[in-house]
Amino acid sequence: GTVRIDGELIGYRRKGNRLHELRDREILKQRSHIGFVFQNFNLFPHLTALENVVEAPLSAQKRDRDEVYLEARALLERVGVGDKANEYPRQLSGGQQQRVAIARALALRPAVILFDEPTSALDPELVGEVLEVLAQLARDGATLVIVTHEVGFAREVADTAVFMDGGVIVEQGPPSQVIDNPVHERTKAFLSRVL
């Protein structure tokens, strides 16, 4: 299958009935509009929280230094770790590291942010603080694609829920339909185990 974001094929261009893989430079151009937040934070351990957030806008986007630092501080405040700007990842809790990773993704001003199980590496008591940041981003109108097993969170925040099995979409629709009234047997079986 293919992935489309804002109607644009990611990694491919269609010519007639055929898909042609894009060159690395074209893929990097597409990726510049997509933010990523990984399950294991992927922060640079030798950089402070603030330095982690400013790295890509300065090096990849070549934006104005003063503007980037000002925006990075505001983003750290927005995700609730403004007081941790000068601390290194090892000095932060898992929830704080994940919030720095979210600020880092936001700093690129992406059209969409992809989250890969953003709470899976967190202790249970830290999950809520990260989910609240994601819920606020959704309320603020950010476009988020979140892979999660946090079904209650998905029910409350998602506009569209998609249930996949083995890389294939099994069921999709409003959360009230997919989560509360699933049609497919595989979806029903999964939800019966997690709800």
C-alpha positions as CSV (number, residue, x, y, z in Angstrom):
1,G,0.0,0.0,0.0
2,T,0.9,3.7,0.0
3,V,0.8,6.4,2.6
4,R,-0.7,9.8,1.8
5,I,-0.5,12.9,3.9
6,D,-2.5,15.9,2.7
7,G,-3.2,13.9,-0.5
8,E,0.5,13.6,-1.3
9,L,2.1,10.2,-1.7
10,I,4.9,9.8,0.8
11,G,8.1,8.4,-0.8
12,Y,6.6,7.9,-4.3
13,R,5.3,9.8,-7.3
14,R,2.6,8.4,-9.5
15,K,3.1,8.5,-13.3
16,G,0.1,7.0,-15.0
17,N,-0.6,3.7,-13.4
18,R,2.9,3.2,-12.0
19,L,4.5,4.3,-8.8
20,H,8.1,5.6,-8.9
21,E,10.2,5.8,-5.8
22,L,11.5,9.3,-5.1
23,R,15.1,10.2,-4.9
24,D,16.6,10.8,-1.4
25,R,16.6,14.6,-1.9
26,E,12.9,14.5,-2.8
27,I,12.1,12.3,0.2
28,L,14.0,14.7,2.5
29,K,11.9,17.6,1.1
30,Q,8.7,15.7,1.9
31,R,10.0,14.7,5.4
32,S,10.7,18.4,6.2
33,H,6.9,18.8,6.6
34,I,6.5,15.8,8.9
35,G,7.4,15.7,12.5
36,F,8.3,12.4,14.2
37,V,8.1,11.4,17.9
38,F,9.5,8.0,18.7
39,Q,8.6,5.7,21.5
40,N,12.2,5.8,22.9
41,F,12.6,9.7,22.8
42,N,15.8,9.6,20.7
43,L,17.1,12.8,22.3
44,F,20.8,13.6,21.9
45,P,22.3,12.8,25.3
46,H,25.1,15.4,25.0
47,L,22.6,18.2,24.3
48,T,20.4,20.0,26.8
49,A,16.6,19.9,26.3
50,L,16.8,23.4,24.7
51,E,19.7,22.4,22.4
52,N,17.7,19.2,21.4
53,V,14.8,21.4,20.3
54,V,16.8,24.0,18.3
55,E,19.1,21.5,16.5
56,A,17.0,20.7,13.5
57,P,15.5,24.2,12.9
58,L,19.1,25.6,12.9
59,S,21.0,22.9,11.0
60,A,18.3,21.6,8.6
61,Q,16.1,24.6,8.1
62,K,18.7,27.3,8.5
63,R,16.3,29.5,10.4
64,D,17.3,32.6,12.3
65,R,19.1,31.7,15.5
66,D,17.4,34.2,17.8
67,E,13.9,33.3,16.5
68,V,14.6,29.6,16.9
69,Y,15.8,29.9,20.5
70,L,12.8,32.1,21.4
71,E,10.4,29.7,19.8
72,A,12.1,26.7,21.4
73,R,11.7,28.1,24.8
74,A,8.0,28.8,24.2
75,L,7.5,25.2,22.9
76,L,9.2,23.8,26.0
77,E,6.8,25.9,28.1
78,R,3.9,24.8,26.0
79,V,4.6,21.1,26.7
80,G,5.3,21.8,30.4
81,V,9.0,21.5,30.7
82,G,10.1,25.1,30.3
83,D,12.0,24.9,33.6
84,K,14.0,21.9,32.3
85,A,15.5,23.8,29.3
86,N,19.1,23.6,30.5
87,E,19.0,20.0,31.7
88,Y,20.3,17.0,29.9
89,P,18.1,14.0,29.0
90,R,19.6,11.8,31.7
91,Q,18.4,14.4,34.3
92,L,14.8,14.2,33.1
93,S,12.1,11.7,33.8
94,G,10.7,9.6,30.9
95,G,7.6,11.8,30.6
96,Q,9.8,14.9,30.6
97,Q,12.0,13.4,27.9
98,Q,9.0,12.6,25.8
99,R,7.6,16.1,26.1
100,V,11.0,17.5,25.0
101,A,10.8,15.2,22.0
102,I,7.3,16.6,21.2
103,A,8.7,20.1,21.5
104,R,11.5,19.1,19.1
105,A,9.0,17.8,16.6
106,L,6.9,21.0,16.9
107,A,10.0,23.2,16.3
108,L,10.1,22.1,12.7
109,R,6.6,23.6,12.2
110,P,5.4,20.4,10.5
111,A,2.1,20.0,8.7
112,V,1.6,16.7,10.5
113,I,3.3,14.9,13.4
114,L,3.6,11.1,13.5
115,F,3.8,9.5,17.0
116,D,4.9,5.9,17.3
117,E,3.6,4.5,20.6
118,P,4.5,7.7,22.5
119,T,3.7,6.3,25.9
120,S,5.0,2.7,25.6
121,A,8.4,3.4,27.1
122,L,6.9,5.3,30.1
123,D,6.2,4.2,33.6
124,P,2.4,4.1,34.1
125,E,2.3,7.2,36.3
126,L,4.0,9.3,33.6
127,V,1.6,8.2,30.8
128,G,-1.1,10.8,31.7
129,E,1.2,13.8,31.5
130,V,2.2,12.9,27.9
131,L,-1.4,12.1,26.9
132,E,-2.5,15.5,28.2
133,V,0.1,17.3,26.0
134,L,-1.1,15.3,23.0
135,A,-4.8,16.0,23.8
136,Q,-4.0,19.8,24.1
137,L,-2.2,19.7,20.7
138,A,-5.3,18.1,19.2
139,R,-7.5,20.7,20.8
140,D,-5.2,23.4,19.3
141,G,-5.8,22.0,15.8
142,A,-2.5,20.2,15.2
143,T,-2.7,17.2,12.8
144,L,-1.5,14.2,14.6
145,V,-1.2,10.5,13.5
146,I,-0.8,8.4,16.6
147,V,0.0,4.7,16.8
148,T,-1.2,3.7,20.3
149,H,-2.8,1.0,22.4
150,E,-4.2,3.7,24.7
151,V,-7.8,3.0,23.5
152,G,-9.5,5.4,26.0
153,F,-7.2,8.2,24.9
154,A,-7.9,7.4,21.2
155,R,-11.7,7.5,21.9
156,E,-11.5,10.9,23.4
157,V,-9.0,12.7,21.1
158,A,-9.2,11.1,17.7
159,D,-11.3,12.4,14.8
160,T,-10.7,9.0,13.0
161,A,-9.7,5.7,14.5
162,V,-8.0,3.1,12.4
163,F,-7.6,-0.5,13.6
164,M,-4.8,-2.4,11.8
165,D,-3.7,-6.0,12.0
166,G,-0.6,-7.2,10.3
167,G,-0.1,-3.9,8.6
168,V,-3.5,-4.0,7.0
169,I,-6.4,-1.6,7.8
170,V,-9.2,-3.8,9.2
171,E,-11.6,-1.1,10.3
172,Q,-11.7,2.7,10.3
173,G,-14.2,5.4,11.1
174,P,-15.2,7.7,14.0
175,P,-14.0,6.4,17.4
176,S,-17.6,5.9,18.5
177,Q,-18.0,3.4,15.7
178,V,-14.6,1.6,15.7
179,I,-14.0,1.5,19.4
180,D,-17.5,1.4,20.9
181,N,-19.3,-0.5,18.1
182,P,-16.7,-2.4,16.1
183,V,-17.9,-4.5,13.1
184,H,-14.9,-6.7,12.3
185,E,-14.3,-9.7,14.5
186,R,-10.5,-9.0,14.8
187,T,-11.3,-5.5,16.2
188,K,-13.8,-6.9,18.6
189,A,-11.3,-9.5,19.8
190,F,-8.6,-6.9,20.4
191,L,-10.9,-4.5,22.2
192,S,-12.3,-7.3,24.4
193,R,-8.8,-7.8,25.8
194,V,-7.9,-4.1,26.4
195,L,-11.1,-2.6,27.5
